[in-house]
Amino acid sequence: MTEHTRKTARQGDKERQIVVSVRFPEPLLQKVNAYADVVDTSANAVIREAVEEHIRSQVRTPEFQRKSKEFLRRAQEQVAVLESEESTALVS
């Protein structure tokens, strides 16, 4: 990673960051660390970029599109239940 890239990366990291704990099998973590060493970056950056790429690729799939529509349908049903309970309570 060049000095310019490091400065740019630091500037991009100004958004709020939250620490999470993730468990990895040791062999996978060794691969992440080895890859990070080769490309001169941090394991954190490798993991973050991998998660971002995974999400980008998955949201384009027909399965995700189907599941997201189903999720919205279920959410609308739940809101309808809440609204009907509210209007029942107001009538009583």
N, C-alpha and C positions, 0 to 999 in steps of 0.2 A: 504494500500500500504506500503510495507516494505521500510526501508531506502535504501536498495540495489536497489529495483525497482525504487524508486524515482530518485536515481543517474543515473541509466541506462536510465530512461525516459528523464531526462534532457540532457544527452549526445546525445540521439537520436533526440532531438529537435534542434540540431545545424543547421539543414538545414533552409533555408530562410522561414520564415512564413509570411503570408499575412493576415491581419485582414479583415474579411468580416462581414457584418451585415445581420443577418437572423431573420426573424420574426416568432415567435412560438405562437400558441394559449396558453394562460396561463395554462390550465390543462396539456398540453403536456410538457411545461417547468417545471412544478411542478414535473412531473414524472421523467424527466431527472435529476433534482436536487436531488430528493429522491433516485434514483438509484445511483447516484454519491456518495451521503453520505453513503449509505449502503456499497458500494464496496471501499470506501475511495479513491476516485479519483476526478477529476474536471469534471464539466459539459462539458467543452471544450473537454476533452479526450473522454467522452462518445459520444458526437456528432460526433467527428472526426472518431472514431472507427465505429460508426453506418453507416456513409456515406461510409467509405471504404468497409465495409462488403456488403452494398447494391450494390455498383458498382461491386464488385467481383461477386456477385450472378447474377446480371442482364446481364453482358456481356456474360455469358454462355448460355443464353436463345436463342431459335430459333428466337424469335421476334427481339432481338437485332442483331443477325447475319444477318437477313433479312434487317433490317434497315441500318446496316452498309454497306452492299453491295449496297443498293440503294443510300446511301450518297456518296459512292465512284463513282458510275455511274454518279450522278449529278455533282460532282466535275470535273470529266473527261470531261463532256460536256462543262462546263464553261471554262475549260482550252483550249479546242478545239476552242471555240468561240474566246477567246483572241488570240490564235495563228493564227487563220484565219484573224482576224482584223490586226494583226501585219504584216503578209505577204502581205495583201492588201495595207497597208500603204507604205510598202517598194517598191512595184511595181509602185505606183502612182508617 
